[in-house]
Amino acid sequence: INFVEITNYISTMLNKILIIITLLCSPIVMSAQFTFDTNPDYIPAGQSKESKFYLNTKRIIKDYDGYHVWIAFYKYNDGVKVRKNNTKSKKHKTVQKKFYTLENMIINLEESKIKIVSGVDYDTHGNLLHYDNNIGSDWIYIIPNSVLEAVTETFKQYISDNPIE
């Protein structure tokens, strides 16, 4: 065995180890952004310093109040497992934090206002963490230069390109 063969062998083994480590760690690195960016039913609809928002284009219903839509959003720092310690029993418990939220809202384009109807929080496995019905029973006027305005503008553009009857 010569030096070149040893070098090639070591290089091949290191590449295989790197691939294995990457495959094992990829679920940890998976983000909500990747989940929605790769789903054809969702389009990016806005972002803030803390969160990114996506419009579900397959679940839009038009009625007398406006358009019922589902908005998915995630906070950039969510989706992390938290380890809680119980000092009395000295046991550790891993609690899954929220990965993303789906909110059902009504958008009234004529009056430039929205009403949040319900919200659902999910963990990284798609399990339901929390459900709220009738979160905001009052209409909220859309504030200029806000995230809701960006979401509304994205929605307007989508329905102008894809009319909803």
TORPADO-13356 format. One line per 4 residues: number of its first residue (from 1); their letters; for each residue x, y, z of N, C-alpha, C. Coordinates in pm, whole numbers, plus 50000, padded with zeros to 5 digits. Each point is the difference from the previous one (the first is absolute). Example, Ala and Ser with C-alpha at 12.3 -4.5 7.8 and 13.67 -1.06 7.14 Angstrom:
BEGIN
1> AS> 51319:49431:50780:49911:50119:50000:50090:50120:50000 | 49965:50105:49928:50082:50119:50006:49923:50109:50073
This chain:
BEGIN
1> INFV> 50086:49882:50000:49914:50118:50000:50090:50123:50000 | 49968:50092:49910:50081:50121:49993:49923:50119:50062 | 50065:50111:50006:49946:50121:50063:49872:50049:49930 | 49996:49996:49868:49884:50047:49923:49878:49914:50031
5> EITN> 50016:49870:50007:49888:49911:50031:49946:50026:50141 | 50090:50022:50094:49959:50029:50138:49923:50132:50005 | 50051:50100:49930:49935:50132:49996:49862:49990:49937 | 49987:49928:49890:49869:49983:49936:49903:49926:50091
9> YIST> 50049:49896:50068:49916:49923:50090:49948:50089:50114 | 50089:50077:50061:49960:50089:50109:49900:50104:49951 | 50024:50056:49884:49910:50100:49942:49861:49941:49976 | 49995:49879:49945:49872:49933:49975:49926:49974:50131
13> MLNK> 50070:49954:50101:49937:49972:50129:49948:50128:50066 | 50077:50108:49992:49955:50128:50056:49875:50051:49930 | 49994:49985:49867:49880:50040:49926:49879:49919:50043 | 50018:49869:50018:49889:49914:50045:49954:50040:50139
17> ILII> 50093:50029:50088:49964:50042:50136:49925:50132:49996 | 50045:50094:49918:49933:50129:49986:49857:49982:49949 | 49981:49912:49902:49866:49974:49947:49910:49941:50108 | 50051:49905:50077:49922:49937:50107:49962:50103:50106
21> ITLL> 50094:50083:50039:49972:50104:50100:49895:50097:49947 | 50011:50039:49875:49903:50091:49939:49861:49938:50000 | 49989:49874:49961:49870:49933:49998:49942:49986:50140 | 50082:49972:50097:49951:49985:50137:49956:50133:50060
25> CSPI> 50065:50107:49963:49968:50130:50057:49894:50077:49923 | 49967:49959:49880:49909:50079:49917:49863:50022:50062 | 49939:49905:50073:49871:50032:50062:50011:50111:50104 | 50113:50012:50065:50019:50103:50100:50008:50138:49933
29> VMSA> 50063:50005:49885:50021:50125:49930:49875:50042:49920 | 49911:49906:49974:49879:50027:49922:49926:50118:50062 | 49958:50092:49919:49932:50118:50052:49859:50009:49944 | 49918:50078:50068:49865:50024:49951:50005:50072:49865
33> QFTF> 50097:50087:49982:50013:50069:49873:50016:49899:49887 | 50085:49901:50019:50019:49897:49898:49869:49926:49976 | 49928:49969:50107:49873:49929:49989:49904:50075:49909 | 49985:50130:50019:49905:50077:49921:50055:50043:49865
37> DTNP> 50131:50024:49992:50059:50038:49871:49992:49886:49899 | 49996:49877:50047:49995:49885:49909:49859:49947:49978 | 49900:50060:50065:49862:49956:49984:49932:50088:49896 | 49955:49942:49888:49940:50082:49894:49867:50066:50038
41> DYIP> 49939:49956:50110:49874:50061:50045:50020:50131:50074 | 50126:50034:50035:50029:50120:50076:50090:50093:49920 | 49973:50131:50012:50088:50100:49939:50045:50097:50109 | 50125:50049:49992:50045:50099:50099:49912:50124:49995
45> AGQS> 49958:50048:50118:49905:50111:50004:50049:50120:50079 | 50110:49987:50071:50052:50113:50077:50092:49951:50109 | 50072:50094:50059:50087:49964:50111:50023:50121:50089 | 50032:49970:50124:50035:50103:50097:50138:49966:50054
49> KESK> 50044:50071:50102:50129:49970:50062:49999:49862:50065 | 49883:49958:50048:49990:49874:50075:49943:49884:49921 | 49918:50027:49897:49922:49893:49938:49996:50011:49848 | 49965:49887:49937:49976:49997:49857:49860:49943:49978
53> FYLN> 49926:50054:49904:49860:49967:49977:49980:49942:49861 | 49910:49900:49990:49969:49934:49874:49848:49991:49983 | 49954:50020:49878:49858:49992:49966:49971:49862:49942 | 49900:49932:50055:49955:49872:49945:49907:50032:49883
57> TKRI> 50040:49966:49879:49924:50035:49881:49891:49898:49967 | 49997:49887:50068:49901:49896:49970:49877:50007:50089 | 50002:50083:50101:49888:50005:50095:49946:50142:50013 | 49960:50058:49889:49943:50135:50000:49852:49989:49970
61> IKDY> 49920:50061:50086:49854:49999:49981:49952:50144:50001 | 49915:50034:49903:49943:50134:49992:49857:49995:50051 | 49964:50094:50090:49861:50012:50044:49967:50148:50020 | 49887:50028:50064:49953:50138:50014:50092:50087:50085
65> DGYH> 50078:49941:50095:50091:50076:50086:50131:50035:49931 | 50040:49919:49904:50129:50016:49935:50054:49864:49961 | 50131:49986:50006:50066:49874:49964:50051:49931:50126 | 49962:49875:50016:50053:49918:50110:50129:49936:49949
69> VWIA> 50110:50025:50070:50130:49948:49958:50072:49940:50119 | 50096:49913:49970:50088:49944:50103:50139:50058:49977 | 50057:50055:50106:50135:50054:49997:50086:49915:50093 | 50111:49950:49949:50096:49926:50083:50113:50095:50033
73> FYKY> 50046:49995:50124:50118:50079:50034:50080:49930:50109 | 50126:50031:50002:50089:49946:50101:50091:50111:50048 | 50039:49990:50125:50097:50093:50055:50138:49941:49977 | 50094:50085:49967:50134:49954:49967:50066:49922:50114
77> NDGV> 49967:50029:50126:50066:49932:50110:49918:49885:50057 | 49885:49966:49941:49920:49887:50048:50046:49871:49933 | 49939:49892:50038:50035:49870:49944:50118:49935:50070 | 50026:50041:50123:50113:49946:50075:49946:49919:50117
81> KVRK> 50063:49888:50026:49960:49921:50117:50057:50064:50125 | 49919:50001:50104:50041:50058:50127:50005:49889:50103 | 50106:49998:50076:50015:49897:50102:49963:50061:50135 | 49900:49940:50067:49956:50049:50130:50049:49904:50107
85> NNTK> 50048:50055:50108:50049:49919:50111:49898:50003:50114 | 49974:49885:50057:49918:49991:50119:50096:49977:50116 | 50020:50104:50081:50101:49991:50106:49962:49901:50109 | 49871:49977:50020:49959:49907:50105:50032:49856:49962
89> SKKH> 49968:49959:49878:50023:49862:49961:50130:49982:49922 | 50066:50110:49970:50125:49999:49924:49985:49934:49863 | 49881:50013:49942:49974:49946:49867:50001:50115:49899 | 50034:49966:49878:50001:50098:49892:49885:49968:49906
93> KTVQ> 49934:50103:49954:49891:49982:49906:50025:50092:49881 | 49992:49945:49880:50016:50081:49881:49862:50040:49949 | 49979:50130:49987:49871:50052:49956:50018:50059:49860 | 49911:49965:49909:50007:50051:49864:49938:50138:49994
97> KKFY> 50075:50097:49953:49947:50133:49982:49924:50011:49869 | 49929:50108:49988:49924:50027:49879:50093:50010:49880 | 49960:49938:49890:50076:50002:49876:49942:50104:49905 | 49867:50000:49987:49935:50101:49918:49854:50013:50043
101> TLEN> 49934:50106:49951:49861:50028:50031:49923:50018:49871 | 49878:49949:49997:49906:50029:49891:49890:50088:50058 | 49973:50111:49933:49890:50086:50043:49899:50010:49887 | 49874:49983:50037:49891:50020:49906:49949:50142:50020
105> MIIN> 49999:50077:49892:49954:50138:50012:49910:50035:49882 | 49922:50103:50022:49915:50055:49894:50063:50132:49958 | 50024:50013:49870:50056:50124:49947:49889:50071:49923 | 49969:50122:50042:49902:50083:49932:50078:50106:49923
109> LEES> 50014:49979:49869:50082:50090:49918:49935:50136:49981 | 49868:50005:49990:49931:50127:49976:50018:50098:50116 | 49999:49947:50123:50011:50087:50118:50139:49996:50062 | 50091:49926:49939:50139:49992:50046:50011:49959:50148
113> KIKI> 49934:49887:50031:50004:49950:50136:50001:49848:50000 | 50041:49944:50114:50002:49854:50016:49938:49962:50134 | 49962:49873:50007:49949:49943:50124:50066:49864:50017 | 50069:49979:50110:50063:49870:50026:49895:49910:50063
117> VSGV> 49975:49886:49937:49893:49910:50043:50052:49891:50094 | 50111:49937:49963:50055:49893:50083:50149:49986:49976 | 50066:49930:50091:50142:49975:49988:50035:49862:50052 | 50094:49935:49933:50042:49866:50036:50153:49996:50003
121> DYDT> 50057:49953:50112:50144:49984:50012:50039:49855:49982 | 50110:49976:49927:50049:49864:49973:50145:49988:50043 | 50040:49876:50035:50140:49974:50028:50069:49950:49874 | 50127:49963:50011:50079:49960:49883:49952:49870:49936
125> HGNL> 49919:49923:50071:49948:49875:49946:49860:50017:49942 | 49949:50123:49999:49866:50026:49949:49892:49971:50102 | 50038:49979:50125:49901:49975:50105:49941:50131:50049 | 49872:49997:50028:49930:50117:50052:50048:50030:50142
129> LHYD> 50043:50124:50022:50040:50042:50134:49891:50082:50068 | 49935:50087:49923:49902:50092:50058:49903:50046:49892 | 49873:50016:50037:49899:50049:49906:49919:50109:50067 | 49982:50111:49932:49916:50110:50048:49895:50031:49895
133> NNIG> 49874:50003:50042:49891:50038:49911:49951:50138:50041 | 49964:50083:49902:49956:50137:50026:50104:50081:50076 | 50124:49997:49950:50110:50074:50063:49966:50148:50006 | 49976:50057:49885:49969:50142:49993:49861:50015:49941
137> SDWI> 49903:50022:50086:49864:50008:49948:49970:50136:49937 | 50092:50095:50015:49981:50133:49942:50084:50015:49873 | 49954:50087:49914:50075:50032:49879:50118:50089:50037 | 50111:49981:49930:50120:50081:50018:50029:50070:49868
141> YIIP> 50016:50131:50005:50034:50071:49877:50148:49977:49969 | 50030:49984:49874:50136:49970:49957:50084:50127:50006 | 50108:49993:50075:50088:50115:50020:50096:50010:49882 | 50015:50120:49942:50095:50016:49889:50141:49960:50042
145> NSVL> 50072:49939:49907:50139:49955:50018:50015:49894:50110 | 49894:49925:50025:50007:49893:50100:50010:49865:49931 | 50023:49897:50079:50005:49864:49946:49863:49963:49942 | 49893:50039:50069:49865:49969:49949:49975:50068:49865
149> EAVT> 50056:50118:49980:49986:50064:49870:50075:49920:49894 | 50119:49951:50033:50077:49918:49905:49923:49872:49966 | 49944:49935:50101:49921:49878:49978:49879:50031:49911 | 49933:50111:50030:49882:50040:49921:50039:50032:49856
153> ETFK> 50110:50070:49980:50045:50032:49864:50035:49873:49922 | 50065:49906:50066:50030:49871:49936:49871:49930:49962 | 49904:50003:50091:49870:49937:49974:49929:50068:49882 | 49998:50133:49997:49939:50073:49888:50062:49960:49867
157> QYIS> 50132:49993:49998:50070:49962:49877:49963:49857:49959 | 49994:49911:50099:49967:49860:49969:49860:49989:49942 | 49901:50067:50061:49862:49984:49947:49979:50080:49871 | 50084:50099:49973:49988:50067:49870:50052:49908:49889
161> DNPI> 50101:49918:50032:50054:49903:49904:49917:49871:49996 | 49932:49969:50110:49921:49876:50014:49865:50034:50063 | 49906:50055:49922:49871:50043:50057:49928:49888:50076 | 49941:50039:50113:49922:49908:50085:49853:50037:49983
165> E> 49919:49903:49969:49855:50026:49984:49925:49967:50125
